[in-house]
């Protein structure tokens, strides 16, 4: 019985460690490819800009002609 508990505890620790390692490897939610993946790529990727905010109908600045269902 003690061996079964130790195996389960070890398996749980390995799973937790895998999740922690995966979370630590992320770079603020941005997936960055490794360097030198496509050396023939001529154009760099475009830089992100401000995300436009579209106000919902009925809110100030929203389209007053749309009636929500």
N, CA, C, O and CB atoms as a CASP TS submission, in Angstrom:
PFRMAT TS
TARGET T0000
AUTHOR 0000-0000-0000
METHOD Language model
MODEL 1
PARENT N/A
ATOM      1  N   UNK     1       0.797  -1.200   0.000  1.00  0.00           N
ATOM      2  CA  UNK     1       0.000   0.000   0.000  1.00  0.00           C
ATOM      3  C   UNK     1       0.844   1.271   0.000  1.00  0.00           C
ATOM      4  O   UNK     1       0.514   2.205  -0.731  1.00  0.00           O
ATOM      5  CB  UNK     1      -0.909  -0.006   1.180  1.00  0.00           C
ATOM      6  N   UNK     2       1.928   1.351   0.794  1.00  0.00           N
ATOM      7  CA  UNK     2       2.711   2.590   0.786  1.00  0.00           C
ATOM      8  C   UNK     2       3.332   2.871  -0.580  1.00  0.00           C
ATOM      9  O   UNK     2       3.510   4.033  -0.944  1.00  0.00           O
ATOM     10  CB  UNK     2       3.806   2.521   1.840  1.00  0.00           C
ATOM     11  N   UNK     3       3.663   1.827  -1.343  1.00  0.00           N
ATOM     12  CA  UNK     3       4.263   2.037  -2.653  1.00  0.00           C
ATOM     13  C   UNK     3       3.258   2.651  -3.623  1.00  0.00           C
ATOM     14  O   UNK     3       3.622   3.486  -4.452  1.00  0.00           O
ATOM     15  CB  UNK     3       4.798   0.718  -3.210  1.00  0.00           C
ATOM     16  N   UNK     4       1.988   2.239  -3.522  1.00  0.00           N
ATOM     17  CA  UNK     4       0.943   2.778  -4.389  1.00  0.00           C
ATOM     18  C   UNK     4       0.737   4.266  -4.113  1.00  0.00           C
ATOM     19  O   UNK     4       0.574   5.057  -5.042  1.00  0.00           O
ATOM     20  CB  UNK     4      -0.378   2.008  -4.190  1.00  0.00           C
ATOM     21  N   UNK     5       0.745   4.642  -2.839  1.00  0.00           N
ATOM     22  CA  UNK     5       0.599   6.054  -2.477  1.00  0.00           C
ATOM     23  C   UNK     5       1.776   6.873  -2.996  1.00  0.00           C
ATOM     24  O   UNK     5       1.593   7.983  -3.497  1.00  0.00           O
ATOM     25  CB  UNK     5       0.480   6.209  -0.953  1.00  0.00           C
ATOM     26  N   UNK     6       2.968   6.332  -2.878  1.00  0.00           N
ATOM     27  CA  UNK     6       4.163   7.043  -3.344  1.00  0.00           C
ATOM     28  C   UNK     6       4.129   7.209  -4.857  1.00  0.00           C
ATOM     29  O   UNK     6       4.524   8.257  -5.367  1.00  0.00           O
ATOM     30  CB  UNK     6       5.442   6.296  -2.921  1.00  0.00           C
ATOM     31  N   UNK     7       3.666   6.197  -5.583  1.00  0.00           N
ATOM     32  CA  UNK     7       3.578   6.309  -7.046  1.00  0.00           C
ATOM     33  C   UNK     7       2.551   7.353  -7.452  1.00  0.00           C
ATOM     34  O   UNK     7       2.788   8.137  -8.372  1.00  0.00           O
ATOM     35  CB  UNK     7       3.221   4.952  -7.670  1.00  0.00           C
ATOM     36  N   UNK     8       1.418   7.366  -6.776  1.00  0.00           N
ATOM     37  CA  UNK     8       0.384   8.366  -7.084  1.00  0.00           C
ATOM     38  C   UNK     8       0.881   9.766  -6.763  1.00  0.00           C
ATOM     39  O   UNK     8       0.635  10.702  -7.524  1.00  0.00           O
ATOM     40  CB  UNK     8      -0.910   8.073  -6.299  1.00  0.00           C
ATOM     41  N   UNK     9       1.562   9.915  -5.669  1.00  0.00           N
ATOM     42  CA  UNK     9       2.101  11.214  -5.286  1.00  0.00           C
ATOM     43  C   UNK     9       3.151  11.676  -6.293  1.00  0.00           C
ATOM     44  O   UNK     9       3.193  12.852  -6.655  1.00  0.00           O
ATOM     45  CB  UNK     9       2.705  11.150  -3.874  1.00  0.00           C
ATOM     46  N   UNK    10       3.985  10.766  -6.737  1.00  0.00           N
ATOM     47  CA  UNK    10       5.005  11.088  -7.731  1.00  0.00           C
ATOM     48  C   UNK    10       4.367  11.471  -9.065  1.00  0.00           C
ATOM     49  O   UNK    10       4.814  12.410  -9.725  1.00  0.00           O
ATOM     50  CB  UNK    10       5.959   9.900  -7.923  1.00  0.00           C
ATOM     51  N   UNK    11       3.325  10.748  -9.459  1.00  0.00           N
ATOM     52  CA  UNK    11       2.632  11.056 -10.712  1.00  0.00           C
ATOM     53  C   UNK    11       1.967  12.426 -10.625  1.00  0.00           C
ATOM     54  O   UNK    11       2.027  13.196 -11.585  1.00  0.00           O
ATOM     55  CB  UNK    11       1.581   9.969 -11.038  1.00  0.00           C
ATOM     56  N   UNK    12       1.342  12.745  -9.510  1.00  0.00           N
ATOM     57  CA  UNK    12       0.698  14.043  -9.333  1.00  0.00           C
ATOM     58  C   UNK    12       1.740  15.167  -9.354  1.00  0.00           C
ATOM     59  O   UNK    12       1.502  16.227  -9.932  1.00  0.00           O
ATOM     60  CB  UNK    12      -0.100  14.073  -8.012  1.00  0.00           C
ATOM     61  N   UNK    13       2.865  14.935  -8.737  1.00  0.00           N
ATOM     62  CA  UNK    13       3.927  15.945  -8.729  1.00  0.00           C
ATOM     63  C   UNK    13       4.467  16.170 -10.138  1.00  0.00           C
ATOM     64  O   UNK    13       4.780  17.302 -10.505  1.00  0.00           O
ATOM     65  CB  UNK    13       5.069  15.523  -7.783  1.00  0.00           C
ATOM     66  N   UNK    14       4.580  15.110 -10.926  1.00  0.00           N
ATOM     67  CA  UNK    14       5.064  15.247 -12.305  1.00  0.00           C
ATOM     68  C   UNK    14       4.088  16.041 -13.151  1.00  0.00           C
ATOM     69  O   UNK    14       4.499  16.860 -13.973  1.00  0.00           O
ATOM     70  CB  UNK    14       5.297  13.871 -12.933  1.00  0.00           C
ATOM     71  N   UNK    15       2.798  15.807 -12.957  1.00  0.00           N
ATOM     72  CA  UNK    15       1.778  16.557 -13.711  1.00  0.00           C
ATOM     73  C   UNK    15       1.814  18.032 -13.339  1.00  0.00           C
ATOM     74  O   UNK    15       1.765  18.893 -14.217  1.00  0.00           O
ATOM     75  CB  UNK    15       0.367  15.980 -13.449  1.00  0.00           C
ATOM     76  N   UNK    16       1.898  18.328 -12.062  1.00  0.00           N
ATOM     77  CA  UNK    16       1.969  19.722 -11.609  1.00  0.00           C
ATOM     78  C   UNK    16       3.222  20.393 -12.158  1.00  0.00           C
ATOM     79  O   UNK    16       3.172  21.542 -12.597  1.00  0.00           O
ATOM     80  CB  UNK    16       1.955  19.798 -10.064  1.00  0.00           C
ATOM     81  N   UNK    17       4.330  19.690 -12.135  1.00  0.00           N
ATOM     82  CA  UNK    17       5.582  20.236 -12.654  1.00  0.00           C
ATOM     83  C   UNK    17       5.471  20.532 -14.155  1.00  0.00           C
ATOM     84  O   UNK    17       5.993  21.542 -14.628  1.00  0.00           O
ATOM     85  CB  UNK    17       6.741  19.258 -12.388  1.00  0.00           C
ATOM     86  N   UNK    18       4.794  19.655 -14.900  1.00  0.00           N
ATOM     87  CA  UNK    18       4.614  19.880 -16.335  1.00  0.00           C
ATOM     88  C   UNK    18       3.789  21.134 -16.594  1.00  0.00           C
ATOM     89  O   UNK    18       4.115  21.912 -17.490  1.00  0.00           O
ATOM     90  CB  UNK    18       3.942  18.667 -16.986  1.00  0.00           C
ATOM     91  N   UNK    19       2.723  21.341 -15.820  1.00  0.00           N
ATOM     92  CA  UNK    19       1.909  22.545 -15.987  1.00  0.00           C
ATOM     93  C   UNK    19       2.687  23.800 -15.631  1.00  0.00           C
ATOM     94  O   UNK    19       2.575  24.812 -16.324  1.00  0.00           O
ATOM     95  CB  UNK    19       0.653  22.457 -15.132  1.00  0.00           C
ATOM     96  N   UNK    20       3.465  23.752 -14.574  1.00  0.00           N
ATOM     97  CA  UNK    20       4.254  24.914 -14.154  1.00  0.00           C
ATOM     98  C   UNK    20       5.309  25.237 -15.210  1.00  0.00           C
ATOM     99  O   UNK    20       5.526  26.406 -15.530  1.00  0.00           O
ATOM    100  CB  UNK    20       4.926  24.656 -12.778  1.00  0.00           C
ATOM    101  N   UNK    21       5.959  24.221 -15.748  1.00  0.00           N
ATOM    102  CA  UNK    21       6.987  24.447 -16.759  1.00  0.00           C
ATOM    103  C   UNK    21       6.375  25.027 -18.028  1.00  0.00           C
ATOM    104  O   UNK    21       6.970  25.901 -18.659  1.00  0.00           O
ATOM    105  CB  UNK    21       7.729  23.141 -17.076  1.00  0.00           C
ATOM    106  N   UNK    22       5.192  24.551 -18.408  1.00  0.00           N
ATOM    107  CA  UNK    22       4.518  25.074 -19.591  1.00  0.00           C
ATOM    108  C   UNK    22       4.133  26.533 -19.386  1.00  0.00           C
ATOM    109  O   UNK    22       4.314  27.352 -20.287  1.00  0.00           O
ATOM    110  CB  UNK    22       3.275  24.236 -19.917  1.00  0.00           C
ATOM    111  N   UNK    23       3.609  26.862 -18.223  1.00  0.00           N
ATOM    112  CA  UNK    23       3.199  28.239 -17.949  1.00  0.00           C
ATOM    113  C   UNK    23       4.410  29.163 -17.903  1.00  0.00           C
ATOM    114  O   UNK    23       4.323  30.309 -18.344  1.00  0.00           O
ATOM    115  CB  UNK    23       2.423  28.316 -16.626  1.00  0.00           C
ATOM    116  N   UNK    24       5.521  28.695 -17.386  1.00  0.00           N
ATOM    117  CA  UNK    24       6.714  29.531 -17.293  1.00  0.00           C
ATOM    118  C   UNK    24       7.336  29.768 -18.659  1.00  0.00           C
ATOM    119  O   UNK    24       8.030  30.766 -18.855  1.00  0.00           O
ATOM    120  CB  UNK    24       7.732  28.894 -16.364  1.00  0.00           C
ATOM    121  N   UNK    25       7.099  28.866 -19.608  1.00  0.00           N
ATOM    122  CA  UNK    25       7.696  28.998 -20.938  1.00  0.00           C
ATOM    123  C   UNK    25       6.973  30.020 -21.800  1.00  0.00           C
ATOM    124  O   UNK    25       7.515  30.460 -22.814  1.00  0.00           O
ATOM    125  CB  UNK    25       7.700  27.660 -21.638  1.00  0.00           C
ATOM    126  N   UNK    26       5.767  30.404 -21.422  1.00  0.00           N
ATOM    127  CA  UNK    26       5.007  31.357 -22.221  1.00  0.00           C
ATOM    128  C   UNK    26       5.553  32.759 -21.992  1.00  0.00           C
ATOM    129  O   UNK    26       6.009  33.090 -20.897  1.00  0.00           O
ATOM    130  CB  UNK    26       3.499  31.292 -21.875  1.00  0.00           C
ATOM    131  N   UNK    27       5.500  33.597 -23.061  1.00  0.00           N
ATOM    132  CA  UNK    27       6.035  34.963 -22.995  1.00  0.00           C
ATOM    133  C   UNK    27       4.886  35.944 -23.089  1.00  0.00           C
ATOM    134  O   UNK    27       4.621  36.483 -24.163  1.00  0.00           O
ATOM    135  CB  UNK    27       7.073  35.224 -24.127  1.00  0.00           C
ATOM    136  N   UNK    28       4.196  36.187 -21.977  1.00  0.00           N
ATOM    137  CA  UNK    28       3.092  37.139 -21.893  1.00  0.00           C
ATOM    138  C   UNK    28       2.003  36.842 -22.920  1.00  0.00           C
ATOM    139  O   UNK    28       1.406  37.767 -23.470  1.00  0.00           O
ATOM    140  CB  UNK    28       3.608  38.555 -22.085  1.00  0.00           C
ATOM    141  N   UNK    29       1.739  35.567 -23.183  1.00  0.00           N
ATOM    142  CA  UNK    29       0.688  35.180 -24.102  1.00  0.00           C
ATOM    143  C   UNK    29       1.072  35.303 -25.562  1.00  0.00           C
ATOM    144  O   UNK    29       0.212  35.144 -26.429  1.00  0.00           O
ATOM    145  CB  UNK    29      -0.511  35.993 -23.847  1.00  0.00           C
ATOM    146  N   UNK    30       2.326  35.580 -25.867  1.00  0.00           N
ATOM    147  CA  UNK    30       2.782  35.721 -27.244  1.00  0.00           C
ATOM    148  C   UNK    30       3.608  34.489 -27.591  1.00  0.00           C
ATOM    149  O   UNK    30       4.559  34.143 -26.890  1.00  0.00           O
ATOM    150  CB  UNK    30       3.611  37.036 -27.442  1.00  0.00           C
ATOM    151  N   UNK    31       3.229  33.834 -28.685  1.00  0.00           N
ATOM    152  CA  UNK    31       3.981  32.669 -29.124  1.00  0.00           C
ATOM    153  C   UNK    31       5.037  33.145 -30.103  1.00  0.00           C
ATOM    154  O   UNK    31       4.707  33.671 -31.166  1.00  0.00           O
ATOM    155  CB  UNK    31       3.051  31.590 -29.769  1.00  0.00           C
ATOM    156  N   UNK    32       6.288  32.967 -29.760  1.00  0.00           N
ATOM    157  CA  UNK    32       7.396  33.411 -30.603  1.00  0.00           C
ATOM    158  C   UNK    32       8.064  32.194 -31.224  1.00  0.00           C
ATOM    159  O   UNK    32       8.468  31.279 -30.505  1.00  0.00           O
ATOM    160  CB  UNK    32       8.423  34.249 -29.787  1.00  0.00           C
ATOM    161  N   UNK    33       8.187  32.167 -32.554  1.00  0.00           N
ATOM    162  CA  UNK    33       8.873  31.038 -33.176  1.00  0.00           C
ATOM    163  C   UNK    33      10.364  31.110 -32.916  1.00  0.00           C
ATOM    164  O   UNK    33      10.895  32.191 -32.659  1.00  0.00           O
ATOM    165  CB  UNK    33       8.603  31.001 -34.678  1.00  0.00           C
ATOM    166  N   UNK    34      11.042  29.987 -32.977  1.00  0.00           N
ATOM    167  CA  UNK    34      12.488  30.016 -32.796  1.00  0.00           C
ATOM    168  C   UNK    34      13.162  30.756 -33.953  1.00  0.00           C
ATOM    169  O   UNK    34      12.618  30.823 -35.055  1.00  0.00           O
ATOM    170  CB  UNK    34      13.042  28.587 -32.678  1.00  0.00           C
ATOM    171  N   UNK    35      14.323  31.297 -33.700  1.00  0.00           N
ATOM    172  CA  UNK    35      15.051  32.063 -34.714  1.00  0.00           C
ATOM    173  C   UNK    35      15.507  31.150 -35.846  1.00  0.00           C
ATOM    174  O   UNK    35      15.855  29.992 -35.617  1.00  0.00           O
ATOM    175  CB  UNK    35      16.263  32.781 -34.087  1.00  0.00           C
ATOM    176  N   UNK    36      15.503  31.673 -37.057  1.00  0.00           N
ATOM    177  CA  UNK    36      16.009  30.941 -38.207  1.00  0.00           C
ATOM    178  C   UNK    36      15.058  29.899 -38.770  1.00  0.00           C
ATOM    179  O   UNK    36      15.497  28.999 -39.485  1.00  0.00           O
ATOM    180  CB  UNK    36      17.269  30.285 -37.841  1.00  0.00           C
ATOM    181  N   UNK    37      13.758  29.994 -38.469  1.00  0.00           N
ATOM    182  CA  UNK    37      12.808  29.016 -38.968  1.00  0.00           C
ATOM    183  C   UNK    37      12.643  29.143 -40.481  1.00  0.00           C
ATOM    184  O   UNK    37      12.667  28.138 -41.192  1.00  0.00           O
ATOM    185  CB  UNK    37      11.459  29.182 -38.270  1.00  0.00           C
ATOM    186  N   UNK    38      12.477  30.374 -40.979  1.00  0.00           N
ATOM    187  CA  UNK    38      12.296  30.610 -42.413  1.00  0.00           C
ATOM    188  C   UNK    38      13.226  31.738 -42.832  1.00  0.00           C
ATOM    189  O   UNK    38      12.828  32.902 -42.812  1.00  0.00           O
ATOM    190  CB  UNK    38      10.806  30.956 -42.754  1.00  0.00           C
ATOM    191  N   UNK    39      14.462  31.414 -43.213  1.00  0.00           N
ATOM    192  CA  UNK    39      15.416  32.475 -43.552  1.00  0.00           C
ATOM    193  C   UNK    39      15.047  33.233 -44.828  1.00  0.00           C
ATOM    194  O   UNK    39      15.567  34.326 -45.049  1.00  0.00           O
ATOM    195  CB  UNK    39      16.796  31.887 -43.705  1.00  0.00           C
ATOM    196  N   UNK    40      14.162  32.685 -45.680  1.00  0.00           N
ATOM    197  CA  UNK    40      13.778  33.366 -46.913  1.00  0.00           C
ATOM    198  C   UNK    40      12.639  34.364 -46.707  1.00  0.00           C
ATOM    199  O   UNK    40      12.240  35.045 -47.651  1.00  0.00           O
ATOM    200  CB  UNK    40      13.377  32.348 -47.953  1.00  0.00           C
ATOM    201  N   UNK    41      12.117  34.457 -45.500  1.00  0.00           N
ATOM    202  CA  UNK    41      11.035  35.394 -45.232  1.00  0.00           C
ATOM    203  C   UNK    41      11.573  36.822 -45.359  1.00  0.00           C
ATOM    204  O   UNK    41      12.463  37.226 -44.610  1.00  0.00           O
ATOM    205  CB  UNK    41      10.423  35.150 -43.816  1.00  0.00           C
ATOM    206  N   UNK    42      11.028  37.580 -46.310  1.00  0.00           N
ATOM    207  CA  UNK    42      11.551  38.909 -46.592  1.00  0.00           C
ATOM    208  C   UNK    42      10.859  39.989 -45.762  1.00  0.00           C
ATOM    209  O   UNK    42      11.516  40.916 -45.288  1.00  0.00           O
ATOM    210  CB  UNK    42      11.402  39.219 -48.065  1.00  0.00           C
ATOM    211  N   UNK    43       9.559  39.882 -45.584  1.00  0.00           N
ATOM    212  CA  UNK    43       8.817  40.924 -44.872  1.00  0.00           C
ATOM    213  C   UNK    43       8.669  40.539 -43.405  1.00  0.00           C
ATOM    214  O   UNK    43       8.218  39.435 -43.098  1.00  0.00           O
ATOM    215  CB  UNK    43       7.424  41.151 -45.517  1.00  0.00           C
ATOM    216  N   UNK    44       9.038  41.426 -42.506  1.00  0.00           N
ATOM    217  CA  UNK    44       8.833  41.129 -41.092  1.00  0.00           C
ATOM    218  C   UNK    44       7.336  41.191 -40.771  1.00  0.00           C
ATOM    219  O   UNK    44       6.587  41.873 -41.470  1.00  0.00           O
ATOM    220  CB  UNK    44       9.632  42.123 -40.195  1.00  0.00           C
ATOM    221  N   UNK    45       6.902  40.501 -39.745  1.00  0.00           N
ATOM    222  CA  UNK    45       5.484  40.565 -39.401  1.00  0.00           C
ATOM    223  C   UNK    45       5.113  41.972 -38.953  1.00  0.00           C
ATOM    224  O   UNK    45       5.924  42.682 -38.360  1.00  0.00           O
ATOM    225  CB  UNK    45       5.144  39.546 -38.298  1.00  0.00           C
ATOM    226  N   UNK    46       3.873  42.365 -39.244  1.00  0.00           N
ATOM    227  CA  UNK    46       3.442  43.716 -38.866  1.00  0.00           C
ATOM    228  C   UNK    46       3.293  43.819 -37.349  1.00  0.00           C
ATOM    229  O   UNK    46       2.974  42.849 -36.662  1.00  0.00           O
ATOM    230  CB  UNK    46       2.105  44.080 -39.562  1.00  0.00           C
ATOM    231  N   UNK    47       3.530  44.996 -36.872  1.00  0.00           N
ATOM    232  CA  UNK    47       3.429  45.238 -35.441  1.00  0.00           C
ATOM    233  C   UNK    47       1.964  45.414 -35.059  1.00  0.00           C
ATOM    234  O   UNK    47       1.177  45.972 -35.823  1.00  0.00           O
ATOM    235  CB  UNK    47       4.256  46.479 -35.029  1.00  0.00           C
ATOM    236  N   UNK    48       1.618  44.947 -33.908  1.00  0.00           N
ATOM    237  CA  UNK    48       0.242  45.091 -33.430  1.00  0.00           C
ATOM    238  C   UNK    48      -0.048  46.537 -33.072  1.00  0.00           C
ATOM    239  O   UNK    48       0.846  47.277 -32.662  1.00  0.00           O
ATOM    240  CB  UNK    48      -0.010  44.185 -32.218  1.00  0.00           C
ATOM    241  N   UNK    49      -1.260  46.921 -33.224  1.00  0.00           N
ATOM    242  CA  UNK    49      -1.676  48.279 -32.893  1.00  0.00           C
ATOM    243  C   UNK    49      -2.765  48.250 -31.843  1.00  0.00           C
ATOM    244  O   UNK    49      -3.020  47.228 -31.207  1.00  0.00           O
ATOM    245  CB  UNK    49      -2.162  49.023 -34.141  1.00  0.00           C
ATOM    246  N   UNK    50      -3.389  49.381 -31.681  1.00  0.00           N
ATOM    247  CA  UNK    50      -4.473  49.474 -30.715  1.00  0.00           C
ATOM    248  C   UNK    50      -5.695  48.737 -31.256  1.00  0.00           C
ATOM    249  O   UNK    50      -6.039  48.880 -32.429  1.00  0.00           O
ATOM    250  CB  UNK    50      -4.814  50.955 -30.406  1.00  0.00           C
ATOM    251  N   UNK    51      -6.338  47.964 -30.421  1.00  0.00           N
ATOM    252  CA  UNK    51      -7.540  47.252 -30.813  1.00  0.00           C
ATOM    253  C   UNK    51      -8.715  48.217 -30.763  1.00  0.00           C
ATOM    254  O   UNK    51      -8.951  48.842 -29.730  1.00  0.00           O
ATOM    255  CB  UNK    51      -7.787  46.023 -29.899  1.00  0.00           C
ATOM    256  N   UNK    52      -9.465  48.351 -31.872  1.00  0.00           N
ATOM    257  CA  UNK    52     -10.599  49.270 -31.846  1.00  0.00           C
ATOM    258  C   UNK    52     -11.705  48.726 -30.953  1.00  0.00           C
ATOM    259  O   UNK    52     -11.959  47.522 -30.909  1.00  0.00           O
ATOM    260  CB  UNK    52     -11.132  49.514 -33.265  1.00  0.00           C
ATOM    261  N   UNK    53     -12.346  49.631 -30.253  1.00  0.00           N
ATOM    262  CA  UNK    53     -13.447  49.260 -29.379  1.00  0.00           C
ATOM    263  C   UNK    53     -14.735  49.715 -30.054  1.00  0.00           C
ATOM    264  O   UNK    53     -14.922  50.901 -30.324  1.00  0.00           O
ATOM    265  CB  UNK    53     -13.290  49.894 -27.948  1.00  0.00           C
ATOM    266  N   UNK    54     -15.616  48.763 -30.323  1.00  0.00           N
ATOM    267  CA  UNK    54     -16.889  49.076 -30.956  1.00  0.00           C
ATOM    268  C   UNK    54     -17.942  49.106 -29.854  1.00  0.00           C
ATOM    269  O   UNK    54     -18.217  48.081 -29.231  1.00  0.00           O
ATOM    270  CB  UNK    54     -17.254  48.030 -32.081  1.00  0.00           C
ATOM    271  N   UNK    55     -18.536  50.283 -29.607  1.00  0.00           N
ATOM    272  CA  UNK    55     -19.526  50.358 -28.527  1.00  0.00           C
ATOM    273  C   UNK    55     -20.789  49.579 -28.898  1.00  0.00           C
ATOM    274  O   UNK    55     -21.170  49.538 -30.067  1.00  0.00           O
ATOM    275  CB  UNK    55     -19.880  51.831 -28.218  1.00  0.00           C
ATOM    276  N   UNK    56     -21.431  48.968 -27.921  1.00  0.00           N
ATOM    277  CA  UNK    56     -22.647  48.206 -28.204  1.00  0.00           C
ATOM    278  C   UNK    56     -23.810  49.133 -28.533  1.00  0.00           C
ATOM    279  O   UNK    56     -23.784  50.312 -28.178  1.00  0.00           O
ATOM    280  CB  UNK    56     -23.008  47.313 -27.013  1.00  0.00           C
ATOM    281  N   UNK    57     -24.839  48.605 -29.214  1.00  0.00           N
ATOM    282  CA  UNK    57     -26.001  49.430 -29.525  1.00  0.00           C
ATOM    283  C   UNK    57     -26.642  49.973 -28.260  1.00  0.00           C
ATOM    284  O   UNK    57     -26.775  49.260 -27.265  1.00  0.00           O
ATOM    285  CB  UNK    57     -27.021  48.632 -30.325  1.00  0.00           C
ATOM    286  N   UNK    58     -27.034  51.224 -28.304  1.00  0.00           N
ATOM    287  CA  UNK    58     -27.668  51.858 -27.153  1.00  0.00           C
ATOM    288  C   UNK    58     -26.680  52.533 -26.222  1.00  0.00           C
ATOM    289  O   UNK    58     -27.089  53.320 -25.369  1.00  0.00           O
ATOM    290  CB  UNK    58     -28.453  50.847 -26.388  1.00  0.00           C
ATOM    291  N   UNK    59     -25.401  52.251 -26.358  1.00  0.00           N
ATOM    292  CA  UNK    59     -24.391  52.896 -25.521  1.00  0.00           C
ATOM    293  C   UNK    59     -23.980  54.203 -26.185  1.00  0.00           C
ATOM    294  O   UNK    59     -24.152  54.354 -27.395  1.00  0.00           O
ATOM    295  CB  UNK    59     -23.152  51.964 -25.301  1.00  0.00           C
ATOM    296  N   UNK    60     -23.443  55.146 -25.423  1.00  0.00           N
ATOM    297  CA  UNK    60     -22.966  56.384 -26.036  1.00  0.00           C
ATOM    298  C   UNK    60     -21.922  56.092 -27.110  1.00  0.00           C
ATOM    299  O   UNK    60     -20.930  55.412 -26.845  1.00  0.00           O
ATOM    300  CB  UNK    60     -22.381  57.318 -24.969  1.00  0.00           C
ATOM    301  N   UNK    61     -22.140  56.600 -28.310  1.00  0.00           N
ATOM    302  CA  UNK    61     -21.232  56.366 -29.413  1.00  0.00           C
ATOM    303  C   UNK    61     -21.616  55.167 -30.252  1.00  0.00           C
ATOM    304  O   UNK    61     -21.027  54.934 -31.308  1.00  0.00           O
ATOM    305  CB  UNK    61     -19.852  56.191 -28.900  1.00  0.00           C
ATOM    306  N   UNK    62     -22.600  54.398 -29.796  1.00  0.00           N
ATOM    307  CA  UNK    62     -23.053  53.220 -30.537  1.00  0.00           C
ATOM    308  C   UNK    62     -24.076  53.616 -31.601  1.00  0.00           C
ATOM    309  O   UNK    62     -24.538  54.756 -31.638  1.00  0.00           O
ATOM    310  CB  UNK    62     -23.660  52.175 -29.575  1.00  0.00           C
ATOM    311  N   UNK    63     -24.419  52.669 -32.456  1.00  0.00           N
ATOM    312  CA  UNK    63     -25.393  52.919 -33.522  1.00  0.00           C
ATOM    313  C   UNK    63     -26.795  52.947 -32.911  1.00  0.00           C
ATOM    314  O   UNK    63     -27.261  51.917 -32.425  1.00  0.00           O
ATOM    315  CB  UNK    63     -25.295  51.829 -34.647  1.00  0.00           C
ATOM    316  N   UNK    64     -27.492  54.112 -32.922  1.00  0.00           N
ATOM    317  CA  UNK    64     -28.817  54.184 -32.296  1.00  0.00           C
ATOM    318  C   UNK    64     -29.900  53.524 -33.140  1.00  0.00           C
ATOM    319  O   UNK    64     -31.011  53.325 -32.649  1.00  0.00           O
ATOM    320  CB  UNK    64     -29.190  55.628 -32.039  1.00  0.00           C
ATOM    321  N   UNK    65     -29.613  53.176 -34.397  1.00  0.00           N
ATOM    322  CA  UNK    65     -30.627  52.578 -35.257  1.00  0.00           C
ATOM    323  C   UNK    65     -30.759  51.074 -35.056  1.00  0.00           C
ATOM    324  O   UNK    65     -31.720  50.485 -35.551  1.00  0.00           O
ATOM    325  CB  UNK    65     -30.309  52.868 -36.697  1.00  0.00           C
ATOM    326  N   UNK    66     -29.839  50.433 -34.356  1.00  0.00           N
ATOM    327  CA  UNK    66     -29.900  48.999 -34.117  1.00  0.00           C
ATOM    328  C   UNK    66     -30.646  48.753 -32.812  1.00  0.00           C
ATOM    329  O   UNK    66     -30.317  49.323 -31.772  1.00  0.00           O
ATOM    330  CB  UNK    66     -28.475  48.374 -34.073  1.00  0.00           C
ATOM    331  N   UNK    67     -31.658  47.891 -32.888  1.00  0.00           N
ATOM    332  CA  UNK    67     -32.427  47.545 -31.699  1.00  0.00           C
ATOM    333  C   UNK    67     -31.988  46.148 -31.256  1.00  0.00           C
ATOM    334  O   UNK    67     -32.148  45.192 -32.014  1.00  0.00           O
ATOM    335  CB  UNK    67     -33.978  47.601 -31.977  1.00  0.00           C
ATOM    336  N   UNK    68     -31.432  46.005 -30.029  1.00  0.00           N
ATOM    337  CA  UNK    68     -30.994  44.687 -29.560  1.00  0.00           C
ATOM    338  C   UNK    68     -32.181  43.744 -29.397  1.00  0.00           C
ATOM    339  O   UNK    68     -33.286  44.173 -29.066  1.00  0.00           O
ATOM    340  CB  UNK    68     -30.235  44.814 -28.231  1.00  0.00           C
ATOM    341  N   UNK    69     -31.944  42.470 -29.628  1.00  0.00           N
ATOM    342  CA  UNK    69     -33.013  41.475 -29.474  1.00  0.00           C
ATOM    343  C   UNK    69     -33.175  41.080 -28.033  1.00  0.00           C
ATOM    344  O   UNK    69     -34.028  40.252 -27.712  1.00  0.00           O
ATOM    345  CB  UNK    69     -32.733  40.241 -30.317  1.00  0.00           C
TER
END
